[in-house]
Amino acid sequence: MTSYKVTDAQDLLNEIYELSDKDENDLAIDILFEAIDDSFLLGDFISVDNLITSADIEKLNSYTAVGILSITLAAKEHLYHRAQFLEKAKEKYGEHLFNGL
């Protein structure tokens, strides 16, 4: 598995979009978790917020959208664009998938 960094947001997102298209959701979530967790450990919330801002909800499936929101839940107070991403995800996939996120 290639290691991605949140600071390389477009490369990371392109990989996630491709995996979402192939329904390789577990691998997509593993990649997202590793990259986002690494950034959180460094205190780099800005890069994660930029990743969320850059993420195209139309290119993500519901599994990866829920994954992004689950992974970032604990740091939501540091992620200014997360709420907007959550609203877009709810609009696309329905509120029921995102209860508690």
C-alpha contacts under 8 A as a table, 3 or more apart, distances in Angstrom:
res1	aa1	res2	aa2	distance
3	S	31	I	7.40
3	S	35	A	7.66
4	Y	8	D	7.09
4	Y	11	D	7.71
4	Y	12	L	5.91
4	Y	31	I	7.10
4	Y	35	A	5.87
5	K	8	D	5.41
5	K	9	A	7.15
5	K	12	L	7.01
5	K	35	A	5.08
5	K	36	I	7.72
5	K	38	D	7.84
5	K	39	S	7.77
6	V	9	A	5.08
6	V	12	L	6.87
6	V	35	A	5.57
6	V	36	I	6.27
6	V	39	S	6.78
6	V	47	S	6.06
6	V	48	V	6.19
6	V	51	L	6.59
7	T	47	S	5.70
7	T	48	V	7.90
7	T	51	L	7.94
8	D	11	D	5.65
8	D	12	L	6.22
9	A	12	L	5.07
9	A	13	L	5.92
9	A	50	N	7.73
9	A	51	L	5.48
9	A	54	S	7.55
10	Q	13	L	5.06
10	Q	14	N	5.97
10	Q	54	S	7.73
11	D	14	N	5.17
11	D	15	E	6.35
12	L	15	E	5.30
12	L	16	I	6.33
12	L	32	L	7.96
13	L	16	I	4.91
13	L	17	Y	6.01
13	L	51	L	7.92
13	L	55	A	6.69
14	N	17	Y	5.09
14	N	18	E	6.20
15	E	18	E	5.15
15	E	19	L	6.16
15	E	28	A	7.78
16	I	19	L	5.06
16	I	20	S	5.94
16	I	28	A	5.45
16	I	31	I	7.99
16	I	32	L	7.85
16	I	60	L	7.58
16	I	64	T	7.89
17	Y	20	S	5.00
17	Y	21	D	6.23
17	Y	59	K	5.63
17	Y	60	L	5.84
18	E	21	D	5.16
18	E	22	K	6.46
19	L	22	K	5.05
19	L	23	D	6.06
19	L	24	E	5.03
19	L	25	N	6.60
19	L	27	L	7.47
19	L	28	A	5.91
20	S	23	D	4.94
20	S	24	E	6.03
20	S	25	N	6.11
20	S	28	A	7.06
20	S	59	K	7.63
20	S	60	L	5.94
20	S	61	N	5.76
20	S	64	T	6.96
21	D	24	E	7.73
21	D	59	K	7.94
21	D	60	L	7.86
21	D	61	N	7.61
24	E	27	L	5.75
24	E	28	A	6.35
25	N	28	A	4.96
25	N	29	I	6.09
25	N	63	Y	6.58
25	N	64	T	6.55
26	D	29	I	5.19
26	D	30	D	6.13
27	L	30	D	4.99
27	L	31	I	6.18
28	A	31	I	5.25
28	A	32	L	6.19
28	A	64	T	6.94
29	I	32	L	5.01
29	I	33	F	5.88
29	I	64	T	6.45
29	I	67	G	6.06
29	I	68	I	7.78
30	D	33	F	5.17
30	D	34	E	6.14
31	I	34	E	5.30
31	I	35	A	6.20
32	L	35	A	5.27
32	L	36	I	5.91
32	L	67	G	7.97
32	L	68	I	7.15
33	F	36	I	5.29
33	F	37	D	5.68
33	F	71	I	6.33
34	E	37	D	5.25
34	E	38	D	6.03
35	A	38	D	5.26
35	A	39	S	6.44
36	I	39	S	5.13
36	I	40	F	6.20
36	I	48	V	6.46
36	I	71	I	7.53
36	I	72	T	7.84
37	D	40	F	4.99
37	D	41	L	6.13
37	D	71	I	7.98
38	D	41	L	5.19
38	D	42	L	6.51
39	S	42	L	5.14
39	S	43	G	6.25
39	S	44	D	5.02
39	S	45	F	6.84
39	S	47	S	7.41
39	S	48	V	7.04
40	F	43	G	4.84
40	F	44	D	5.60
40	F	45	F	6.23
41	L	44	D	7.54
44	D	47	S	5.88
44	D	48	V	6.99
45	F	48	V	5.14
45	F	49	D	6.08
45	F	78	H	6.28
45	F	79	L	6.58
46	I	49	D	5.00
46	I	50	N	6.09
46	I	79	L	7.34
47	S	50	N	4.96
47	S	51	L	6.16
48	V	51	L	4.94
48	V	52	I	6.30
48	V	79	L	7.39
49	D	52	I	5.09
49	D	53	T	6.20
49	D	79	L	5.14
49	D	80	Y	6.66
49	D	81	H	6.11
49	D	82	R	6.99
50	N	53	T	4.95
50	N	54	S	6.11
51	L	54	S	5.09
51	L	55	A	6.10
52	I	55	A	5.19
52	I	81	H	6.65
52	I	82	R	6.41
52	I	85	F	6.82
53	T	81	H	6.08
53	T	82	R	7.73
53	T	85	F	7.32
56	D	59	K	5.51
56	D	60	L	6.79
57	I	60	L	5.20
57	I	61	N	7.77
57	I	65	A	7.26
57	I	85	F	7.79
57	I	88	K	6.96
57	I	89	A	6.55
57	I	92	K	7.88
58	E	61	N	7.76
60	L	63	Y	7.93
60	L	64	T	6.02
60	L	65	A	6.14
61	N	64	T	5.59
61	N	65	A	6.29
62	S	65	A	5.04
62	S	66	V	6.06
62	S	89	A	7.78
62	S	93	Y	6.44
63	Y	66	V	5.26
63	Y	67	G	6.09
64	T	67	G	4.73
64	T	68	I	6.17
65	A	68	I	5.29
65	A	69	L	6.40
65	A	89	A	6.70
66	V	69	L	5.15
66	V	70	S	5.96
66	V	97	L	7.43
66	V	98	F	6.85
67	G	70	S	5.04
67	G	71	I	5.99
68	I	71	I	5.28
68	I	72	T	6.21
69	L	72	T	5.24
69	L	73	L	5.90
69	L	82	R	7.64
69	L	86	L	7.12
69	L	101	L	6.38
70	S	73	L	5.22
70	S	101	L	6.55
71	I	74	A	7.46
72	T	75	A	5.49
72	T	76	K	6.08
73	L	76	K	5.18
73	L	101	L	6.39
75	A	78	H	5.55
75	A	79	L	6.65
76	K	79	L	5.04
76	K	80	Y	7.51
76	K	82	R	6.69
77	E	80	Y	7.13
79	L	82	R	5.53
80	Y	83	A	7.04
81	H	84	Q	5.38
81	H	85	F	6.44
82	R	85	F	5.05
82	R	86	L	6.12
83	A	86	L	4.96
83	A	87	E	6.27
84	Q	87	E	5.15
84	Q	88	K	6.36
85	F	88	K	5.12
85	F	89	A	6.16
86	L	89	A	5.06
86	L	90	K	6.16
86	L	98	F	7.83
86	L	101	L	7.82
87	E	90	K	5.07
87	E	91	E	6.19
88	K	91	E	5.10
88	K	92	K	6.25
89	A	92	K	5.16
89	A	93	Y	5.92
89	A	94	G	7.44
90	K	93	Y	5.36
90	K	94	G	4.68
90	K	95	E	4.72
90	K	96	H	7.97
90	K	97	L	7.58
90	K	98	F	6.81
91	E	94	G	5.75
91	E	95	E	7.26
93	Y	97	L	7.18
94	G	97	L	6.29
94	G	98	F	7.77
95	E	98	F	5.54
95	E	99	N	6.75
96	H	99	N	5.81
98	F	101	L	5.39
